[in-house]
Amino acid sequence: MKASVLLKSSLLTSLFVITSCATTKYSEDISKNNYSNLEAGKVYKVTMRDGSPKQTILFRNVVGENLVGTAGKKDSTEVIIPKSNVAAVKDRRKARIAAGATIIGAAGVAAIVLSSSRAD
């Protein structure tokens, strides 16, 4: 009985982890990358290929070989990031939702495991 509950709970947890991916990784070959999934007006956290600190950008559009946006909703400083320097782009809104779903899922799994262990 315990093995069955643990198996179900681990499957439930892995389902949350798999479905909550909010990061898009890009290859070094710019021609293979598809930036069409970036939406104007959304805030993204961009991981740089050269190891420089991650940069938050309120995405506006793609101009030639650059991602163009502003530093934030309140900061109108223009930010231009070359596509060749982008390693990954994380949608901050989806990341928050995924984190919340993971916490709720973990609490649910813990409740199932505790209730099944007390039932024995």
Secondary structure, 3 states (H helix, E strand, C coil): CHHHHHHHHHHHHHHHHHHCCCEEECCCCHHHCCCCCCCCCCEEEEEECCCCCCEEEEEEEEECCEEEEECCCCCCCEEEEEHHHEEEEEEHHHHHHHHHHHHHHHHHHHHHHHHHHHHC
